[in-house]
């Protein structure tokens, strides 16, 4: 191999390395931000969540006890409604909210604006996603159906209209892999968990080159909380006999329901609910001395959320319960 061929090979390897690094580095924060807004929108639109669950049931394989769904790349392409929900999320909350370009030469834009050479032009993807001139009167509504045709296929929207991945020769290289990653994560989480948001937690975009949530996304997985409740109740009452009484009493679902609409303090409510199982003084003392109540209060207050220092990625994982 001569020197010219060796140089060409090195350049080729470097090019492939740079492309690979671009996929990893550029896709990390953008997918993170997009998924945060996706789960917030799903949690605030229960009807959309129901349709996604029905699509997963209908189109993905399952194991015998239906605790998990298996899929390959071909099956992911069948998830039309999830694809529409992801597109709708990126329309309303693009991971990169604004961008800019520099004109190579003097030109006139289709709008009639004259642009001189070497002029920096900035445009807001976030603003364009909610413009009536582009998306119609319902532009601010979250409607995955706008991306689905009457035949049930994805509607092609020109990239200069849906500009979340840019357009032209500098379109995002990771567009396809982004949809794959988001579909995998969305189906895995939504099939196995029902996410409920923490009430009164502020939701606002962060003023940055990446559209993260300013205060993070705080939510409660009630299946995880139910498991934590049962574990703590079992700790408080100890014996197998009392564990059976806990199950038969129906305390856990009742307590969960009360916690969503209570007016008293959590401690007062928990003590009252625990005493439903047994009214004797001995068990009351066992409850208060076990240390279960303060732990349970912390769990139900969402204190087991992941609080990062920058307060931009606050999330909850069932394993943390």
N, C-alpha and C positions, 0 to 999 in steps of 0.2 A: 504494500500500500504506500503510495507516494505521499509527500507532505500535504498536497492539496486535498487528497481524500481524507487524510487524518484530521486536517483542520475542519473539513466539512462534517465529519463524524462527531467531533467534539461540539461543534455548533448545534448539531442535531440533538445530541444528548442534553446539552444545556437548555435548548428550547423545550424539550419534553419535560425536563426538571422544572423549569419555570411555569409551564402550564399546570403541572401537577401541584406545585406549591400554591398557585393561584386558586385552584379548586378548593384546597384545604383552608387557606388563610381567608380568602374572600367569602367563602361560604359559611364560616363558623358563626359570626355575629349576625349575618343577615337571616339565616335560617332560624337562629335563636329568637331574634326579634319577631319574625313573622309567625312563628309558632305560638309565642306569647299572646299576640293579638288574636290568633286563630282560636285558641282555647277560651279566651275571654268572650269572643263573639259567640262561640258555640254555647258557652255556659249561660249567656244572656238571651239565647234563642233556642228554647227547648224543642220546638218543632223541627228545627234543623238537625239537632242531635238525634231525634227519633228517626228521621229519614236516613241519616248516616248509619245508624245501627241496623236498620232494615236492609240497607244496601250491603253491609258487611255480611249479614246473615245469608243473603241471597247469592252473593257472588264469590265469597271466599270459602276455602276448605275449612273444616273444623275437626278437632280430635273428638274422642268418644264422649267425654264429659263436657264438651263445649266451653272449656275454660280458656281456650286459646284458638286463634285463627291463623292458619298457615297460608302463605302466599308466595308467588314468584313474580317476576317482572311482568309477565304476560297477564297475570291476574290483576296486578295493580292498575293496568290500563283499563280494566273493566269498571273501576270505581269512578264513575262519571260524576255522581253527586258530590263526592269528596273533592274531586278535581275542581268542580264549580265553586265549592265553598272556599277552597284555597285561593282561587283566582279572585274571588270577591273580597277575601281578606287582604290580598295584596293590592287590590284596587283602592280600598278604603285606607289601608295602613301599609304603604309600601315600605320595605325594609330600609331603602335609601330614599329619603323624602324629597331630596332635590339633587340636581346635577347641573353641570355647565359644559359648554363647548366653546371653542375659539374658532372664529371664521378664518379660513385660509386665504380667501379673497373676498372682494366686495360682492354683495349679492342682495337680492330682494326676496324676502320670505313670502310664503303663500298668503299671509295676512296683510301684505302690502308694506310691511315695515322694511326700511332700508338698513342694511347692515354693512358697515365698513370693514375693510380687511383688518385682521388681528383684533377683532372685537370679541370680548368675552360675553357670552349669552347664558344667563342662568334661567332655569325653569324648575317649577315645583311639581313633582310627581304627586305629592300629597294633595295639592290644590286641584290639579287636573282630575283626580279621582272622584271629586265631588262637585264637578261643574255640570250644571243642567244642560249646557250647550253640547256637551259630549255624551253624557249618560242618561239624560232625560230627567223628568220631574221626580223620580224616585231615586235619584243619585245618592242620597245619604242613607238609604235603607240597605240592610244586609240581606241580599236575595241571591242565593246560589243559582236559583232557577234562571236568572238572566243569561247564564252561560250554557244552558242546556236547550237543545232544540226540541221540537214536538216529537221527533223520532227517538229522542233519548240519547243523542250524541252531543259531544261538546261543540259549541258554536265557535267558529274561528273568528277572533277579534284581531284586527290589524295591530301590529306592534306599535305603530305611531299613535294609536288610541289607548291601548293597554300597554303602558310604557314602563311597567315595573321592572322589566328586564332590559330596558333600553331598546333601541331600534337601529336599523342600518348595519354597517360593517362593524360597529362596536357593540353589538348585542351581547348580552351576558353569556359566557361560555358554559356556565353552570346551570342554565335554565332547566334542562331535562333532569339533571341529578337533584336539583332542588325539589322538584315535584315528587320525585321518587322518595327522597328522605322525608319530606313532610307527610306523604301518604303513609309510609311505614310507621312513623311515630304517631300520627293521628289515629290510625286504625288500631294500633296496639293499646293506646291509652283509652280511647273512647269505648272499645269493646270490653275492657276489663274494669274500668272505673267510671263512676259518675262524679263529675267535678262540680262542687257547689262553691260559689264565691263567698269570701268573707264580707259580711254586710258593712256598708259605709266606708269601705276601703277606697281611697281616691284613685281614679284611673285617668291618666293624662299622658300624652306623648312627651318624650324627652326632647328638648331642643338640641339636636346633635346631628352628625352626619349619618347616624344610625337611629332609626325610630324605635328605640326601646321604650318600655313603659317607665315613666318617671319614678314611680313608687313601687315598681314591680307588680307581679300578679300574685295575690294572696288568695288561696282557696282552701276548702276543706273537703277531703274525701270522706264521705260519711260511712263508707264501708270500712275504712281504716279506723274511724272514730268508734264505730260499733264494736269492732274487734278490741279496741283499747278499753272501751267501757266494760265489756265482758271480762277481760283480763283483770281489770282493777276491782270489779265486783267479786270475782273469784278470790282475789287476794284478800279482800276485806272479810269474806265469810268463810274462806278456808276449806271446809269439808265438802266432799263430793255430794252429800245430801243437799247442802245449801246451794251448790252450783246448779243442781237439777231444779231447785225451787226458783232460782233466778231465771232459768230458761222458761219454765212453766208460767211464771208470773207475768211474762210479757213486758217486763220492766224496761228492757233495752230500747225497743222501738217506741214505747211511750215516752221515755226520757228524751230520746232524740227529737220527737215531735214537740215536746215541751220546750226544749232548748231553743227551738226556732222562733218561739213566740213568748218567751218568759219575760216577766217584768221585774221579778226579784233578782237578788244576787245569785250567781252561779252556785256559790257554796250553800246557800239556803235551799236552793232547788235540789241540789244533789243529795243533801242530808235527808230532805223530805222524801225523795224518790227511793233512796236506799232503805228507808224505814218501811216502805211498802212491803219489802220482802220479809222482814221480821221486825216486830215491834218491841222485842225484849231489850232490857237495858244492856245486857251483856253484848249483844250484837251491835248496839249503838256505840258502845265503848270500843269495840273491835274496829268499827268503821273509822272513828275519829283518830284512833291510835295507829292505824295501819299506814298512815301517810298517803292514802289513796286520793283523798279529796284535793289537796293542793296540786297533786300531779294531774288529776283529771281536770281541774280548773284551767291549768296551763294548756293542756291539750285542746280543750274546747274553746279556749281563747285564741288558738292558732299560734301559740308560742313555739310550737315545734316546727314552724316554717323556717326555711333556709334564709337567714338574714345576712346577705353579703354586705361588705363594707360600703359598696357604692349604691346599695339599695335599688338596684336596677333589675335584679333577677330573683326576687323573692318568690320562691315556689314551694310547693308542698309535695313530699313524696310519701307514699303509704309506708315505706320501710322506716321512715323517721317517726312514725307513730309508735 
